[in-house]
Amino acid sequence: MVKSTPCIAAIGIMAIVSLMGCEKKTYQSFEELDNANIREYIQRNNLTVHQYKETDLFYQILEEGTGNPIDYTKTYPIVYTVKSLDGVYNAVDTLSSANRYADYFGYFPFGSAYAGTPTVERTGDFKEVIREVLQKTNGKLRIIVPSRIMYGRKGLPRLGIPPNASLDYVVTIHDNFADYEEAVIQRMIANASLDIDDFTKSEDRIYYQIIEQGTGAAITADSTVTVDYTLKDPKGNVLDSGTDSEFNLAGGVISAWPKIVPLINKGGKIRFFTPSDYAYGKTGNTNIAPFLSLDFEVEVKDE
């Protein structure tokens, strides 16, 4: 039989006493933490929201849908704002290129490139509440989404979304997109400190202002022109620019150019705001976000 030394016995007794003296701590589960944060947010902001069925999503209809029934298999231009409940992440500027989505509704909000991933699968209720509550396009809906079905415990650091961030979305599903882009362009003109009365609206809904008519040769829709140009997004950020750039208007440029640039002569200068249908459309490209209205200033050289 092995006997305990006095030192070992003392250490053992002290450990037992220490354990007995510790109070039992309780910790909130991930779900409980989400739910507590959402309830506090609703109360603090005095929101009139409803719980969606048996889920932990809450919704508020801000504008009733007036368009066509929302279909999972159709592509829609969707504009949304989103912020974390603690205000750390805040993306609520509807002119921002980040706050837009154009893809099959069934893949909202992540896009078809992420179809079948676990995060997308967990957002089934998010899409369902839009389709079942809003039902039709051209409406606006608030949805408060628990963090566990969005970006989870890790958040999304590259976008600034913190860990455990439940999110407040305001989603608008468009159908009559021409009216939406009309309003966007008018805001763009105002934000650029320009007077809309100085612009002419073409039959293609492109707003243009002839700054200098130019005295050189006439320009046609298939002319090759040398230009200085600047391209800006709806917030006024420069996306692209060029000096002594050569373009053939019949190819290699967006369709707004052959519609608008021939309104001036060589040596002239024109500014125009084009809706996305005459730019990069619903899909955009590598550098241009989906359905982005664009601001061009073009000076054609008189060679």
C-alpha positions as CSV (number, residue, x, y, z in Angstrom):
1,M,0.0,0.0,0.0
2,V,1.3,3.4,-1.0
3,K,1.0,6.1,1.6
4,S,0.4,9.8,0.7
5,T,3.1,12.2,1.9
6,P,1.8,15.1,4.0
7,C,2.6,17.5,1.1
8,I,0.6,15.5,-1.5
9,A,-2.3,15.1,0.9
10,A,-2.4,18.8,1.6
11,I,-2.4,19.7,-2.1
12,G,-5.3,17.2,-2.7
13,I,-7.4,18.7,0.1
14,M,-6.8,22.2,-1.2
15,A,-7.9,21.3,-4.7
16,I,-11.1,19.7,-3.4
17,V,-11.9,22.8,-1.3
18,S,-11.2,25.1,-4.3
19,L,-13.5,23.1,-6.5
20,M,-16.2,23.1,-3.9
21,G,-15.9,26.9,-3.5
22,C,-16.4,27.6,-7.2
23,E,-19.9,28.7,-8.2
24,K,-21.5,27.1,-11.2
25,K,-21.5,29.4,-14.2
26,T,-24.1,29.3,-16.9
27,Y,-23.4,30.4,-20.5
28,Q,-25.8,31.5,-23.2
29,S,-26.0,29.2,-26.2
30,F,-25.4,30.6,-29.7
31,E,-29.1,30.6,-30.3
32,E,-30.0,32.2,-27.0
33,L,-27.4,35.0,-27.6
34,D,-28.8,35.7,-31.1
35,N,-32.4,35.8,-29.8
36,A,-31.5,38.1,-26.9
37,N,-29.7,40.5,-29.1
38,I,-32.6,40.6,-31.6
39,R,-35.2,41.2,-28.9
40,E,-33.2,44.0,-27.4
41,Y,-32.7,45.6,-30.9
42,I,-36.4,45.5,-31.6
43,Q,-37.3,47.1,-28.3
44,R,-34.6,49.7,-28.5
45,N,-35.7,50.8,-31.9
46,N,-39.4,50.5,-31.3
47,L,-39.9,48.3,-34.4
48,T,-43.2,46.9,-35.3
49,V,-42.2,43.4,-36.5
50,H,-43.7,40.0,-36.7
51,Q,-42.1,36.6,-36.2
52,Y,-42.1,34.5,-39.3
53,K,-43.9,31.2,-38.5
54,E,-41.8,29.1,-36.1
55,T,-38.5,30.5,-37.2
56,D,-36.4,33.1,-35.4
57,L,-36.7,35.6,-38.3
58,F,-38.6,38.8,-37.8
59,Y,-40.1,40.9,-40.6
60,Q,-41.8,44.2,-41.3
61,I,-43.5,45.1,-44.6
62,L,-42.4,48.6,-45.5
63,E,-44.0,48.8,-48.9
64,E,-46.5,46.3,-50.3
65,G,-45.5,44.5,-53.5
66,T,-47.4,45.7,-56.5
67,G,-45.7,43.8,-59.4
68,N,-45.6,40.2,-60.5
69,P,-45.4,37.2,-58.2
70,I,-41.9,36.5,-57.0
71,D,-40.5,33.4,-58.6
72,Y,-37.5,31.4,-57.3
73,T,-36.4,30.6,-60.9
74,K,-36.4,34.2,-62.2
75,T,-33.6,36.7,-62.1
76,Y,-34.4,40.0,-60.4
77,P,-32.5,43.2,-59.7
78,I,-32.5,43.5,-55.9
79,V,-31.4,46.5,-53.9
80,Y,-30.8,46.0,-50.2
81,T,-29.3,47.7,-47.2
82,V,-27.9,45.8,-44.3
83,K,-26.4,46.6,-40.9
84,S,-25.4,44.7,-37.8
85,L,-27.6,45.2,-34.8
86,D,-24.7,46.7,-32.9
87,G,-24.1,49.3,-35.7
88,V,-20.5,48.1,-36.2
89,Y,-21.3,47.1,-39.8
90,N,-23.4,49.6,-41.7
91,A,-24.1,49.3,-45.5
92,V,-27.2,51.4,-46.0
93,D,-26.3,53.6,-49.0
94,T,-28.5,52.4,-51.9
95,L,-26.2,54.0,-54.4
96,S,-23.3,51.8,-53.2
97,S,-22.3,49.1,-55.8
98,A,-22.1,46.6,-52.9
99,N,-25.8,46.9,-52.1
100,R,-27.2,45.2,-55.2
101,Y,-27.9,41.7,-56.4
102,A,-28.9,40.3,-59.8
103,D,-29.2,36.6,-60.0
104,Y,-31.8,33.9,-59.5
105,F,-33.9,34.8,-56.6
106,G,-33.5,31.3,-55.2
107,Y,-29.8,32.1,-54.6
108,F,-30.3,35.4,-52.9
109,P,-28.3,36.9,-51.1
110,F,-25.1,35.1,-52.0
111,G,-25.5,34.4,-55.7
112,S,-25.4,31.3,-57.9
113,A,-21.6,31.0,-57.5
114,Y,-22.2,29.8,-53.9
115,A,-25.1,27.6,-54.7
116,G,-25.1,24.4,-52.6
117,T,-22.7,25.7,-49.9
118,P,-23.7,25.3,-46.3
119,T,-24.2,29.0,-45.7
120,V,-26.6,29.3,-48.7
121,E,-28.5,26.3,-47.5
122,R,-29.1,27.9,-44.1
123,T,-30.7,30.9,-45.6
124,G,-33.8,29.1,-46.9
125,D,-36.1,30.8,-44.4
126,F,-34.7,34.2,-45.4
127,K,-35.8,33.7,-49.0
128,E,-39.0,32.1,-48.0
129,V,-40.1,35.1,-45.8
130,I,-39.6,37.4,-48.8
131,R,-41.6,35.3,-51.2
132,E,-44.4,34.4,-48.8
133,V,-44.8,37.8,-47.1
134,L,-43.9,40.2,-49.8
135,Q,-45.3,37.9,-52.5
136,K,-44.9,40.4,-55.3
137,T,-42.1,42.5,-56.8
138,N,-41.8,46.3,-56.4
139,G,-42.2,46.0,-52.6
140,K,-39.9,46.5,-49.7
141,L,-39.4,44.3,-46.7
142,R,-37.3,44.4,-43.5
143,I,-35.9,41.1,-42.2
144,I,-33.9,40.7,-39.0
145,V,-31.7,37.6,-39.4
146,P,-29.9,35.7,-36.6
147,S,-26.2,35.5,-37.0
148,R,-26.2,31.7,-37.0
149,I,-27.9,31.5,-40.4
150,M,-25.7,34.2,-41.9
151,Y,-22.0,34.6,-41.1
152,G,-21.9,32.9,-37.8
153,R,-19.4,33.1,-35.0
154,K,-16.6,34.3,-37.3
155,G,-18.4,37.1,-39.1
156,L,-17.0,38.2,-42.4
157,P,-13.9,40.3,-41.6
158,R,-13.2,41.4,-45.2
159,L,-16.5,43.2,-45.2
160,G,-16.3,44.4,-41.7
161,I,-19.1,42.1,-40.4
162,P,-18.2,41.3,-36.8
163,P,-18.5,37.9,-35.1
164,N,-22.0,36.8,-33.9
165,A,-23.6,39.7,-35.9
166,S,-27.3,39.4,-36.4
167,L,-28.3,41.5,-39.4
168,D,-31.1,44.0,-40.2
169,Y,-31.8,43.8,-44.0
170,V,-34.2,46.0,-45.9
171,V,-34.8,44.4,-49.3
172,T,-36.5,45.8,-52.4
173,I,-37.2,43.4,-55.3
174,H,-37.7,45.3,-58.5
175,D,-39.7,44.5,-61.6
176,N,-40.3,47.9,-63.1
177,F,-36.6,48.7,-63.2
178,A,-36.7,51.6,-65.6
179,D,-38.5,53.7,-62.9
180,Y,-35.9,52.7,-60.3
181,E,-32.9,53.7,-62.5
182,E,-34.7,56.9,-63.5
183,A,-34.7,57.9,-59.8
184,V,-31.1,56.8,-59.4
185,I,-29.9,59.0,-62.2
186,Q,-31.7,62.0,-60.9
187,R,-30.0,61.4,-57.6
188,M,-26.7,61.1,-59.3
189,I,-27.1,64.4,-61.1
190,A,-28.2,66.1,-57.8
191,N,-25.3,64.6,-55.9
192,A,-22.9,65.9,-58.5
193,S,-24.2,69.4,-57.8
194,L,-25.5,69.6,-61.3
195,D,-28.9,71.1,-62.4
196,I,-31.1,68.5,-64.0
197,D,-32.7,71.3,-66.1
198,D,-29.4,71.5,-67.9
199,F,-29.8,67.9,-69.2
200,T,-31.8,66.5,-72.0
201,K,-33.4,63.0,-71.6
202,S,-33.1,60.9,-74.7
203,E,-35.8,58.4,-75.7
204,D,-33.4,55.7,-74.2
205,R,-33.6,57.4,-70.8
206,I,-30.1,58.6,-71.0
207,Y,-29.6,62.1,-69.5
208,Y,-27.0,64.2,-71.4
209,Q,-25.6,67.7,-71.4
210,I,-23.6,69.1,-74.4
211,I,-20.8,71.1,-72.8
212,E,-19.1,72.0,-76.1
213,Q,-20.7,71.1,-79.5
214,G,-17.3,71.1,-81.3
215,T,-16.5,72.5,-84.7
216,G,-14.8,69.5,-86.3
217,A,-16.2,66.7,-88.4
218,A,-19.5,65.0,-87.7
219,I,-19.5,61.8,-85.7
220,T,-21.6,58.8,-86.6
221,A,-22.5,55.6,-84.8
222,D,-19.7,53.7,-86.5
223,S,-17.0,56.4,-86.2
224,T,-13.6,55.8,-84.7
225,V,-12.9,58.6,-82.2
226,T,-10.0,59.6,-80.0
227,V,-11.2,60.8,-76.6
228,D,-10.4,61.8,-73.1
229,Y,-13.0,60.4,-70.8
230,T,-13.9,59.8,-67.2
231,L,-16.3,57.2,-65.8
232,K,-17.9,57.5,-62.4
233,D,-20.2,55.3,-60.4
234,P,-23.5,56.5,-58.8
235,K,-21.6,57.8,-55.7
236,G,-19.2,59.9,-57.8
237,N,-16.2,57.6,-57.5
238,V,-14.0,57.4,-60.5
239,L,-14.1,53.9,-61.9
240,D,-12.0,54.5,-65.1
241,S,-10.5,57.2,-67.2
242,G,-8.4,57.6,-70.2
243,T,-6.4,60.1,-72.3
244,D,-6.1,59.9,-76.1
245,S,-8.0,56.7,-76.0
246,E,-9.2,55.4,-79.4
247,F,-12.6,53.7,-79.7
248,N,-14.7,52.5,-82.6
249,L,-18.3,53.3,-81.7
250,A,-19.6,50.3,-83.6
251,G,-17.8,47.9,-81.2
252,G,-15.8,47.7,-78.1
253,V,-17.9,50.3,-76.2
254,I,-21.1,50.1,-74.3
255,S,-24.3,50.9,-76.3
256,A,-24.8,54.3,-74.7
257,W,-21.7,55.7,-76.6
258,P,-23.0,55.3,-80.2
259,K,-26.3,56.7,-79.0
260,I,-24.9,59.8,-77.3
261,V,-21.4,60.7,-78.6
262,P,-22.6,61.4,-82.2
263,L,-24.7,64.3,-80.7
264,I,-21.5,66.3,-80.8
265,N,-18.8,67.0,-83.4
266,K,-15.1,66.3,-83.1
267,G,-13.6,68.8,-80.7
268,G,-16.8,68.6,-78.6
269,K,-17.4,67.6,-75.0
270,I,-20.5,65.9,-73.6
271,R,-21.5,64.5,-70.2
272,F,-24.2,61.7,-69.9
273,F,-25.7,59.5,-67.3
274,T,-26.8,56.2,-68.6
275,P,-29.0,53.5,-67.1
276,S,-27.5,50.0,-66.9
277,D,-29.4,48.6,-69.9
278,Y,-27.1,50.7,-72.1
279,A,-24.0,50.0,-70.0
280,Y,-23.2,46.6,-68.4
281,G,-26.7,45.4,-67.7
282,K,-27.9,43.3,-64.8
283,T,-24.8,41.2,-64.6
284,G,-22.1,43.9,-64.7
285,N,-18.6,42.8,-65.3
286,T,-15.3,42.3,-63.4
287,N,-15.1,46.0,-62.4
288,I,-18.7,47.1,-62.7
289,A,-21.4,46.0,-60.3
290,P,-24.7,44.6,-61.5
291,F,-27.3,47.1,-62.9
292,L,-25.1,50.1,-62.2
293,S,-26.1,53.5,-63.7
294,L,-23.0,55.3,-64.9
295,D,-21.7,58.8,-65.3
296,F,-19.5,59.6,-68.3
297,E,-17.7,62.8,-69.4
298,V,-16.3,62.5,-72.9
299,E,-14.2,64.9,-74.9
300,V,-13.6,64.0,-78.5
301,K,-10.4,65.1,-80.0
302,D,-10.5,67.1,-83.3
303,E,-7.6,65.5,-85.3
